[in-house]
Amino acid sequence: MPAESGNRVIARAAALLRAVAATEAGSATTSDLARAADLARPTTHRLLSALADQGIIDRDRRTGLWSLGPELYLLGASAAHRYDITSVAGDVIEHLARETGESVFLSARRGDETVCVLSREGSFPLRSHVLHEGIRFPLGVASAGLAILGHLPDRDVDDFFSRNTLEPDWGPDHAEDAIRRRIELTRRDGYATNPALLVEGSWGLGAAVFDQNGLPAWAVSVTGVQTRFTTDRRRAMGRLLLEGAQDLSVRLRERR
């Protein structure tokens, strides 16, 4: 198999794995995954079947829905000691959910995207339902991705925009100039604000968590209904997020 063709197959398989992981229910139809990965349905079915043969993807015999397979769990367990910070971050996320009463999330940077890896619900009964574990957004979309993008060096921000045009999929609020304005606000405040740009009436705040090289690799964020995000309360929650993110950054620097 030519190298270019092999690389394309691997890229398509990876896109399907990400699409399965991003589904809120943890499973999806062939057609749903084909649309999410922008692949033809026959190609999607062929790749999913090949992945299932290796245990990387599983299929429910009754419903026909695809989900992540047991082999991924074993592979993930092997990689967890290097990449998984949820055990380190758990009490920070719990504390933020308890103090704010809102839904709190931990997201990890993966290339030009963020993926939510941990969530906790607060005590306030109304939820915004924007985020869930496994969901992915481009950097600059949602408060976690904006917090990370806003704390990258200017050169890396420019490189991101050279590779990505978000407006066609996410609307005029996510044109480059609009995101750059929010980056400036993020750098001024220290935390990012998403003023209901994804879902009407749902606000979010995010603060970057830094790795041992001083680069933003994760973010903690809080989401809730707009009426709970008054100016004074946003400032108070922003301070809590920054404190939690700083605490987590220090822990990660000290971890060996």
C-alpha positions as CSV (number, residue, x, y, z in Angstrom):
1,M,0.0,0.0,0.0
2,P,1.5,3.4,-0.9
3,A,2.4,5.6,2.1
4,E,-0.1,8.3,1.1
5,S,-2.9,5.8,0.8
6,G,-2.0,4.2,4.2
7,N,-1.9,7.6,5.9
8,R,-5.3,8.4,4.5
9,V,-6.8,5.2,5.9
10,I,-5.2,5.9,9.3
11,A,-6.6,9.5,9.3
12,R,-10.1,8.2,8.4
13,A,-10.0,5.6,11.1
14,A,-8.9,8.1,13.6
15,A,-11.7,10.5,12.6
16,L,-14.2,7.7,13.1
17,L,-12.8,6.9,16.6
18,R,-13.1,10.6,17.5
19,A,-16.6,10.7,16.2
20,V,-17.7,7.7,18.3
21,A,-16.0,9.2,21.4
22,A,-17.8,12.5,20.8
23,T,-21.3,11.1,20.9
24,E,-23.1,11.9,24.1
25,A,-24.7,8.5,24.4
26,G,-21.4,6.8,23.6
27,S,-22.8,5.0,20.5
28,A,-23.9,5.9,17.0
29,T,-25.2,4.6,13.7
30,T,-23.1,4.1,10.7
31,S,-24.8,7.0,8.9
32,D,-24.3,9.3,11.9
33,L,-20.6,8.5,12.0
34,A,-20.2,8.9,8.2
35,R,-21.6,12.4,8.5
36,A,-19.5,13.3,11.5
37,A,-16.3,12.1,9.7
38,D,-17.3,13.4,6.3
39,L,-17.0,9.9,4.7
40,A,-19.1,7.9,2.4
41,R,-21.3,5.4,4.2
42,P,-19.8,2.3,2.5
43,T,-16.3,3.5,3.4
44,T,-17.4,4.2,7.0
45,H,-18.9,0.7,7.4
46,R,-15.8,-1.0,6.0
47,L,-13.5,0.9,8.3
48,L,-15.7,0.3,11.3
49,S,-15.9,-3.4,10.6
50,A,-12.1,-3.6,10.3
51,L,-11.7,-1.7,13.6
52,A,-14.3,-4.1,15.2
53,D,-12.2,-7.1,14.1
54,Q,-9.4,-5.7,16.2
55,G,-11.6,-4.9,19.3
56,I,-11.1,-1.2,18.9
57,I,-14.7,-0.6,17.9
58,D,-17.7,-2.7,19.2
59,R,-21.1,-3.1,17.6
60,D,-24.4,-3.9,19.4
61,R,-25.8,-6.9,17.6
62,R,-29.4,-5.9,18.5
63,T,-29.3,-2.2,17.7
64,G,-26.5,-2.0,15.2
65,L,-25.0,0.9,17.1
66,W,-21.2,1.4,17.2
67,S,-19.3,2.2,20.4
68,L,-15.7,2.2,21.5
69,G,-14.3,-1.3,22.0
70,P,-12.5,-3.1,24.8
71,E,-9.1,-2.9,23.2
72,L,-9.2,0.9,23.5
73,Y,-9.7,0.6,27.2
74,L,-6.6,-1.5,27.5
75,L,-4.6,0.8,25.4
76,G,-5.9,3.8,27.3
77,A,-5.0,2.2,30.6
78,S,-1.4,1.8,29.4
79,A,-1.2,5.5,28.3
80,A,-3.1,6.9,31.4
81,H,0.0,7.3,33.6
82,R,1.4,9.8,31.1
83,Y,-1.7,11.7,29.8
84,D,-4.5,11.3,32.3
85,I,-4.7,14.0,34.9
86,T,-8.3,13.4,36.0
87,S,-7.1,11.7,39.2
88,V,-5.0,14.8,40.0
89,A,-7.8,17.2,39.0
90,G,-10.8,15.5,40.6
91,D,-10.9,17.4,43.9
92,V,-10.3,20.7,42.1
93,I,-13.3,20.1,39.8
94,E,-15.4,19.0,42.8
95,H,-14.5,22.1,44.8
96,L,-15.4,24.4,41.9
97,A,-18.7,22.7,41.3
98,R,-19.5,23.0,45.0
99,E,-18.5,26.6,45.3
100,T,-20.2,27.9,42.1
101,G,-23.2,25.6,42.1
102,E,-22.7,25.3,38.3
103,S,-21.5,22.5,36.0
104,V,-17.7,22.3,35.9
105,F,-15.5,20.6,33.3
106,L,-11.9,19.7,32.6
107,S,-10.9,19.8,29.0
108,A,-7.6,18.7,27.4
109,R,-6.0,20.2,24.3
110,R,-5.6,17.8,21.4
111,G,-4.0,19.6,18.5
112,D,-6.3,22.3,17.3
113,E,-9.2,21.0,19.5
114,T,-10.2,20.5,23.1
115,V,-11.9,17.3,24.4
116,C,-13.8,17.3,27.6
117,V,-12.4,14.6,29.9
118,L,-14.1,15.2,33.2
119,S,-17.3,16.8,34.4
120,R,-19.1,17.5,37.7
121,E,-22.6,18.9,38.2
122,G,-23.2,21.7,40.7
123,S,-26.2,22.1,43.0
124,F,-28.1,24.5,40.9
125,P,-30.9,22.5,39.2
126,L,-30.9,24.2,35.8
127,R,-28.2,23.0,33.4
128,S,-26.9,24.5,30.1
129,H,-26.3,21.0,28.5
130,V,-23.5,22.4,26.2
131,L,-20.7,20.1,27.3
132,H,-20.3,16.5,28.2
133,E,-17.4,14.1,28.5
134,G,-16.0,13.2,25.1
135,I,-17.3,16.3,23.2
136,R,-14.7,18.1,21.1
137,F,-14.6,21.7,20.0
138,P,-12.0,23.7,18.0
139,L,-9.7,26.0,20.0
140,G,-11.4,29.3,20.1
141,V,-14.9,27.7,20.4
142,A,-16.4,27.5,23.9
143,S,-14.6,28.9,27.0
144,A,-12.1,26.1,27.5
145,G,-10.8,26.3,24.0
146,L,-10.7,30.1,24.1
147,A,-8.8,30.0,27.4
148,I,-6.1,27.7,25.9
149,L,-5.9,29.6,22.6
150,G,-5.7,32.9,24.4
151,H,-2.6,31.8,26.4
152,L,-0.7,30.4,23.5
153,P,2.2,32.5,22.1
154,D,1.2,34.9,19.3
155,R,3.1,32.8,16.7
156,D,1.0,29.7,17.7
157,V,-2.2,31.7,17.5
158,D,-1.3,32.9,14.0
159,D,-0.5,29.3,13.0
160,F,-3.8,28.2,14.3
161,F,-5.7,30.7,12.2
162,S,-3.6,29.8,9.1
163,R,-4.9,26.2,9.5
164,N,-8.5,26.9,10.6
165,T,-11.4,28.9,9.4
166,L,-14.2,28.5,12.0
167,E,-16.8,30.9,10.6
168,P,-18.4,28.5,8.0
169,D,-19.2,25.9,10.7
170,W,-19.7,28.1,13.8
171,G,-21.1,31.4,12.4
172,P,-19.9,35.0,12.3
173,D,-19.2,35.2,16.0
174,H,-16.4,32.8,15.3
175,A,-14.7,34.8,12.5
176,E,-11.0,35.3,13.1
177,D,-11.3,39.0,14.0
178,A,-14.1,38.2,16.5
179,I,-12.1,35.4,18.2
180,R,-9.0,37.6,18.3
181,R,-11.0,40.3,20.1
182,R,-12.0,37.7,22.7
183,I,-8.4,36.5,23.0
184,E,-7.5,40.1,24.0
185,L,-10.2,40.1,26.6
186,T,-9.0,36.7,27.9
187,R,-5.5,37.9,28.3
188,R,-6.8,41.0,30.1
189,D,-9.0,39.1,32.5
190,G,-6.9,36.0,32.8
191,Y,-10.0,33.8,32.1
192,A,-12.1,33.4,29.0
193,T,-15.8,34.2,28.6
194,N,-18.3,32.6,26.3
195,P,-21.4,34.9,26.3
196,A,-23.9,32.4,24.9
197,L,-22.2,32.0,21.6
198,L,-22.9,28.3,21.2
199,V,-26.3,27.9,22.8
200,E,-28.7,30.8,23.5
201,G,-28.9,31.6,27.2
202,S,-25.9,29.4,28.1
203,W,-22.7,31.2,29.3
204,G,-19.3,29.8,30.1
205,L,-16.0,30.8,31.7
206,G,-12.7,29.0,31.3
207,A,-9.2,29.2,32.7
208,A,-6.1,27.6,31.3
209,V,-4.0,24.9,33.0
210,F,-0.3,24.9,32.2
211,D,2.0,21.9,31.6
212,Q,5.6,21.5,32.8
213,N,6.8,23.6,29.8
214,G,4.5,26.5,30.8
215,L,2.1,26.0,27.8
216,P,-1.7,25.8,28.2
217,A,-2.5,22.1,27.8
218,W,-5.8,21.9,29.7
219,A,-8.6,24.2,30.9
220,V,-11.1,24.2,33.7
221,S,-14.5,25.7,32.8
222,V,-17.9,26.4,34.2
223,T,-21.2,26.7,32.4
224,G,-24.6,27.7,33.3
225,V,-27.7,29.7,32.4
226,Q,-27.3,33.4,31.6
227,T,-29.3,34.7,34.5
228,R,-26.6,33.2,36.8
229,F,-23.8,34.9,35.0
230,T,-24.2,38.5,36.2
231,T,-21.1,40.8,36.0
232,D,-20.3,40.5,39.7
233,R,-20.8,36.8,39.7
234,R,-18.7,36.3,36.6
235,R,-15.8,38.1,38.3
236,A,-16.2,35.9,41.4
237,M,-16.4,32.7,39.5
238,G,-13.5,33.8,37.3
239,R,-11.3,34.3,40.4
240,L,-12.3,30.8,41.6
241,L,-11.4,29.3,38.2
242,L,-8.1,31.0,38.1
243,E,-7.3,29.8,41.6
244,G,-8.3,26.2,40.7
245,A,-6.3,26.3,37.5
246,Q,-3.2,27.7,39.3
247,D,-3.5,24.9,41.9
248,L,-3.7,22.3,39.2
249,S,-0.9,23.7,37.2
250,V,1.4,23.6,40.3
251,R,0.4,20.0,41.0
252,L,1.2,19.0,37.4
253,R,4.6,20.7,37.5
254,E,5.4,18.8,40.7
255,R,4.2,15.5,39.3
256,R,7.0,13.1,38.1
